[in-house]
């Protein structure tokens, strides 16, 4: 169905007021109203019964790897996978593409690569690397949604980490611009002091990335935010110990936020088989007890977002040695069912999941048209059955490479249909390239 005007009616619609019955009227690609389900309809009615109707998910941590490493993923395959998983907006990370998005010229090159290839809407983060502080204002003016920096080696030579002086310099400039800094928070000192990873056992990889590297980095970032007035977002928190400095920052009104990822909420280090480097990521998947503390941090708001950190690679780079394999998990298409399966076991609701995976990421990225079923927002809608189950078959994923740690896992939450700005996501790319709202 692709009329300009229609109404979606259901008994479990997620709106800013919560989960309940509603009719969602769509006209011209926008939500024209949200009414009592017994009210009038605009155009044809799609009655979804007991399925959940939620805003399209917003995934603000995706590595599309294009241009330059399109054989790793690419905008076409990544956005097709996103749509199949109920994600209607992604924000592409500045690294793993060649060139990385660290200059306005590189951003323009990336946009040319993405144009006409995206099945969902796509925004872009800029990058912070040593020596590119003079480029940040130009990237900001060109519409990037914020800026990503690493405190430790990201694994690609063309995107080196910044030291403390470089971080301070960049945060000072970003505070002047009113721009958001996203930081991979692992300090190099504790990593250098840890044993080097090697061999097929995940334990060696886990020991090489101690929680102290994260916990100390988050405290440092909170201190710098207080000193410089910078907005700081901590990406992919894996250590539950980082929740304490995050809570402290919140209690003092600092503009410091944080995200975690499906793999940290659903998987546990104790369960990773030897040689299964499809589970390798940085920071690492930690123990089950740590996982439960991450859920507590989500529940109390210390961590506010759940995003994929979709970081794929060709299977040959996932050799069965945790010291040598590429570190990154493919999960863009599976984020909703992975998180929902774990969340429902802990008493959370679809409204909670939509806050973490749609509303909060849209706020972080400054995308006011996204993230909620409310009048005037883009009609990005997802219908999914929270009670239906399926077994993950990697051959049915739209990622470029069918490699995922969730293979064979039974999950709850089946996406039934996805609309992007009021039209079903179809066989032809119709996504737009997004810029920072003025």
N, C-alpha and C positions, 0 to 999 in steps of 0.2 A: 504494500500500500504506500503510495507516495503523493497523496493530495496535499494541496497547500494548507487546507484546514481540516482538522480532525480532532477527536477527543479520545484520550486513553482513560478508561474507567477501571478501577480495581478496588479491592477491599484492603490491600496492604500497600499503600502509597507512602513513600518516605518524603516528607516535606520538612521545612525548618521547624514545624510544630511537632514533629514526631511521625509515628507510623499509624496509619488509619485509612479508612475509606475516603476516596476522593475521585473527582473527575478532573483531568488535566487537559485544558483546551490549548490547542496549538494552531497558530496562524502565522504565515510568513516566516517560518523558521524559529519563531520565539514562542514562549509560553504566554498565552494571552490571558489566562486565568486559571485558578485552582479552586474548584467549587465542591459543594456537597454532591455526592454521586447521584442523588435524586434530581439534581438540577438540570438545566437545559444543556444541550450539547452543541458544539460548533462543528458542523460537517459530520462525516461518518464516525461511528463509535467503534473503538477497539476495546472490547471487554475482556480483561485478562484474569478475571475471577480472583483466586487466592494467590496468584503469583505476585512477587514483589515488583513494584515499579519504583525505581530509584533514579536519581540523577546520574548521568554518565560519570564514570570514574575519571579522576584526574591523576595521572601518574607523572610526578615531577622528577623522576630519577630514572631515565632511560638512556642507554647508550645505543644509538642507531648505527654508529661506526661509518657513516657515509658523509663526505666522500673519502676515498683512500683505502678504507677497509670494508668495502661493501661485501666482500666475500665472507666477512664475519656476520653481518646482518643486513642493514640497508633500510631506507625509509619505507619502501613498499612492503617488505615482509614484516617489519616491526609494526607498522600501523595496521596491517591486516590482522596480525595476531592480537593487537590491542583491541580492535573492534570486536573480534570473536570473544574476547574476555570481558566485554562490557566497559572498556576504557575508551572514552571519546576524546580525550585530550592528553597528549604527552608533552613533556618538556625534555628536549635532547641535551645531554651533557656535552661539554666542550671538548672532551678528550676521547681518544680512540679513533677519531677521524683524522684525516691528513689533508690539509693542515688542521691543527686544533683551532678552536674558536677563541683565539687570543688577540685578534685584531679586527677592525671593521672589515677589512678586505677578506679575511677568512670567513667571517660571518656571511658576507655577500656570496662567497663561493658555496658555502653550505646551503644557503637558501636556494641558490640555483639548482643544486643537486636534489633538493627536496621538492621543488615546485612541480606540481602535477603528478606526484608519486604517492601522496599521502591519503590514506583512507579515513583518518581522523585528523583533528586539528593538532597542530604542532607549534610549540614555542621553543625558544632557545635560551640556554644559559651561556654567558661568556666565561672566559677563563682567566685566572690570575696565575701568572708564572713569574719567575725572577726577571725583572727588567721591563715588564709591560705596564707598569702603573700609568705611564703617559697615554696608553691606549684605552684605559678604562672609560674615560668620559666619552670617547668616540663610540665605543661599543654601547654604552648606556644610551646615547642619543640615537643610535641605530636600532634600538628597540629590544635589546636582550632583557630578560626578566630578572636577572641577577648574575652573580659571579661565583664560580667554583674555584676553591684553592685546596691544595694538598699540603699537609704538614710532613708527610712521609712519602716514600717512593711509590708512585702509582703503577709502576710496571711498564710504562712506555717512555722512551727517552725524550720525545718531543714535548712532554708536559711535566717538567721537573717541579718538585715541591719548593715551597718558599720557606726560608728560615724565619726566625722570630722578627728580625729587622724588616724583612720583606713583607711579612704578614702585617706588622704594625703600619708600614707605609701604605699598603693596599687598603687596610681598614680605615685609615685616616681619609683617604681619597673617597672610598665608598660612602663613608659617613657624610662627607661634603656633598656627594651626589644624591644622598638619600636612598642609596641602592642597597640591596640585600647581598650579604656574603654567605655562601654555603661552604662549609669546611669539612674535609675528611679529617677527623680528629683522632689521629694516633701520633704521639710524639716519637721522634726517631730515637731518642735516648734509650727508653725502655726496650724498644725493638732491637737496638744494637746490642743491648746487654743480655738479651734472651738467646737461647740456643738456636742455631740455624736449622731450618726445617729440611728434612730429607726422608726419603723412603715412602712406602705405601701407607703408613699408618697416619690417620688424621690427628692423632695425639701429638705428633711432632709438629704439625702445622699449628695446632692450638697453642702449644707451649711457646712457639715462636712469636705469638701476638698476644702478650699478656694484657689482662684488663687494665692494669695501671697505665698503659700507653694511652688508652681512651680516657680513663677517669681524669688523669692529670691534664690532658689536652682540653677537655671540656671545662675544667676549672680555669685554665688559662684563657680560653675564649670568653668565658663569662667576665673575667677580670678586665679583659681588653674592651669588651662591650661597655662595661661601666665607665672605663677610663675615656674611651674615644667616642662614645655615643653611637656606635655602629650596630646595625641590625645583623645578627649572626644566627645562622641556622646550622645545626649539627646534622650531618647526613649519616645514614645507616648505623644508628647506635646498636651495638651488639652487647656491650657490657652493662649489666643492670646497675653497676656501681656509678655509672655516669648520671643516673637519675637524681642522686643527691645534689650535685652542683646545679643541675637543671632546676630542681625544686627551689633551691636557694635563689637562683637568678629570677625565677618567677615571683617569688615572695617579695623580692626587692624591685619589681616592676621593670626588669631589664628586658630589652627586645631580643631575647634568646629563645629559640625554638629548636625542636628536634624531631627526627623521624626514626622509625625502625622499618624492618622489611619482613615480608612473609616468611622467609627462611629462618629468621631468628625467632619467630613466634610459633612455628610449626615443627621445626626439626630440632634434634638434640645431638650433641657431639658423641654421646655414648652409642648412638645408633648408626654412625657413619661406617660403612664397611671399609676394609682395607682396599686401597687402590681406587676408591670411588671418588675421583677428583671432580666429578660433576657437582660435588658438594663443596668444593673449595671456593672461598670468597674471603675478602679482606674488608673489615675484621672478620674473624672466623665464626662459624656456628659454635655456640658455647653449650655448656651442660644444661640438662633439663631444669635444675634448680634455678639457674640464671634466667632461663626462658620464662619461668613463672613470675620472677620479679619484673621482667620486662612487661608482662601483662598487667601487673600491678601499676607500673608506671604509666601505661596507657590509660588504665582506669582512673587514675587520679590527675591525669593531664600533664604530668611531667614530660611525657612524650606525646605529641599531638597528631602525628601523621604516620600512615603506613604506605610505603611506595616500593616498587619492585627492585630497584637497582639492577634492572635487566642488563646484564653484561655478558653477551654471548661471545663465542669464538668457534673456529672450526674444530671438529672433534680431535684432529691430530694434536692440537695444543693442550688437550686434556690427558696427557700421558699419565700413567698410574703412579706417579711420584709426586707427593704433595709439595716437595721442594722445587719442582721444575714446572709443574702444570700451571696454565693460566688460571688466575683467580677471578672467577665471575660466575654468576648463576643465571640461567635462562628461566624466566618465569612470567614474562609480561602477560601472556594469555591466561595464566592460571592464578593470578593474584587474588581475585575475588573468591573463588572456591577454596583456595588454600586458607585464606584468612577466615572466611566464614566457617569452615569446618572446625577450625580451632576455637573460634570465638563462641560458637553455639555451645560447645562443650563447657564453656566457662560462664555461661549465663548472659552473654551479651546479645544484642538484638541487631536486626538489619539496620536500624537507625544509627547504632554505634559505628557499624562498619562504614556506612555512608559518610559519617562525620570524619572518620580517619582517612578515607580513601577518595573522597570527593570534595566535601566542603572545605576541610582544612588545607589540602593541597592547593585548591583554587585561591584561597586567601593568601597562602604563602607566595604564590607566583604572581599575585596581583591581577587575577583574571575575573573581574566582577560579573561577567556574563555566564560563568561556569559554576558548577558545584552545588546547585540547589534547584529543586522544583518549586519555582516561585515566579510570579508574574514579571515579565520583562526579561527573564533569563533565556539563554539559548535553549531550544527544545532538544537537548541532549538527554535521551531517556534510555533506560535499560530495563527490560523485563526479564526476571530470573526466578527460578523455582528454588526456594531455599531448602526444600525437603527432598528434592530429587538427588540421586547420587550417580556418579559415573567413575569409571576407572581410567586413570590417565594413560592414554596411548600416545607416545611421542610422535608416531607417524601422522596423527591427526592435528598436530600443532602447526601453526602457520609461521613459527620462527624459521629462519633460514636453515638452521641445523636442529634436528630432533634429539637434542641432548638436554636432559633435565633431571634433577634429583627426585622429582615427583613421579617418575615413571612407575606405573603399576599401583600407585596409591589410589585408594578409594576416597573420593571427595564429595561433599555436599555442595549444592549450589550450581544449577545448570542455567547458563545464559540462553534465553530463548529468542530475543530480538533486541536490536540496538538501533536507535535513531540518532542521527547527527543533524542538528539544526532542523528537525522535523521531517527528515527523510531517512528511510532505511539505508543503512550502510550496505552498498551493493557491489557489483562487480567492477565498478569504475571508481578511481580515486576522486573524492570530493572534499577532502580535508583542506583547511585553510592554514596559512602560515601566520602565526600570531605575533604581535608585538606588544611591548609594555604599554599599558594604558597611560595616557598623558596625565 
